[in-house]
Amino acid sequence: MSRTIEQTLHIRARPETVWRFFTDPARLARWWGTAELDARPGGTLQVAMHEGPRPVMRGRFVELVPYERLVFTFGWEATPGAPDMAPEASRVEVTLTPDGDGTELTLRHSGLPAVLEEETGDGWAHLLHRLGETAERQEIR
């Protein structure tokens, strides 16, 4: 049985700024990991994590609505220490909504194996916190 996690975060940065931290490989690398990506429907997304055993996430962009919504598939290369979920096996939806002085980001990750629900939730909480801090510093400049 697959699981879904959902997390919401307020970021004191405009949706346009936050969007770029998902679609620009240099900016994505500042909060998630070294990235190679082609930000268009069907384009690939590969992220080598900065931490832990340095697993590599692989997926594809499914939908991109500039400054509002991104959808991509998500899974891991089969390497030692990587979670047991094949590339593109799950789906991540990110919604960016203008909210007062910034953006409300909602992330919904579906299709997760039950055994990875807690680990994935904790991982996203950590990463989204880093994204928020990084985007807010960028917005100040």
Secondary structure, 3 states (H helix, E strand, C coil): CEEEEEEEEEECCCHHHHHHHHHCHHHHHCCCEEEEECCCCCCEEEEEECCCCCCEEEEEEEEEECCCEEEEEEEECCCCCCCCCCCCCEEEEEEEEEECCEEEEEEEEEEEEHHHHHHHHHHHHHHHHHHHHHHHHHHHC
